[in-house]
Amino acid sequence: MEKTKDVPFKGFRMSGFIALALILAIIIADICIISSPYSDPILGIVIPCSIVLIVLIASGIMKLEPNEARALVFFGKYRGTFTENGFWFVNPFYSKKKVSLRARNFDAEAIKVNDKSGNPIMIGLVMVWRVKDVYKSLFEIDSQTMSTQGSLNSTMKAFEGFVKVQADAALRQVAGRYNYDENSNTASDEITLRSGAEEINDVLTETLNERLSIAGIEAIEARINYLAYAPEIAAVMLRRQQADAIIAAREKIVEGAVSMVKLALDNLKKEGVVELDEERKATMVSNLLVVLCSEENTQPVVNTTTR
């Protein structure tokens, strides 16, 4: 298992409501000092100090909702990841970098790739992902530079950009391992993009996790949601599929016709209805096959002679 530097925060913390009570107490004390007739000598010292103290206390207050985390950094040194939900106060000199741990969807647009046989196809995916390792997501990739505003939304947009590029690369990699369907000169037992949906989705998820692990991001699920031939060969492939369907149907018709002719000959011989020589059997077989395999209704010809 890959090691991580993501550790729980173990430093000082206290309830944010206590910090709010301290701020309120300082404000009340300042009001009392200002209203006192003996406050003039110390007013110029107390009020600025009170303002600085209030600002420091307020900057140490933070709120954390479920499935959110904050990476606490003290003058460039990582101190841990804070994940306890609620209203808290920590050292005001900590830099608090907020990250959402909630699952997110990503619907990739269909891209043109070549399958194993070199046929151009259009393929797209939909995936569910989330941040799993806060340290890696913030410090192993340059997400903070990609995040132009430094806010949570901007940071998550940076993660989405990283996921988009890696999903595109993973999709191209996986699609190149398999043929589009069974008609692409493959063995009958070989997995294809059309027939092996579950297996290929598992491979795609595994490939994505390998690529996203550097960023501390986990692909919970990935599925191919669009699969088609590229427009330039779609018409040709459709005609090929139609030809394959016609051939398969003809094989079934011929197989049934042969069995019916054999049954007819066997019954005629068994019941003793008529004795047929080899030439008449061949004629009868030919006529029956024409009748049974023809797409049009046949017109019977009645022979009124004995020859």
Order of alpha helices (4+ residues) and beta strands (2+ residues): beta-alpha-alpha-beta-beta-beta-beta-beta-beta-beta-beta-alpha-alpha-alpha-beta-alpha-alpha
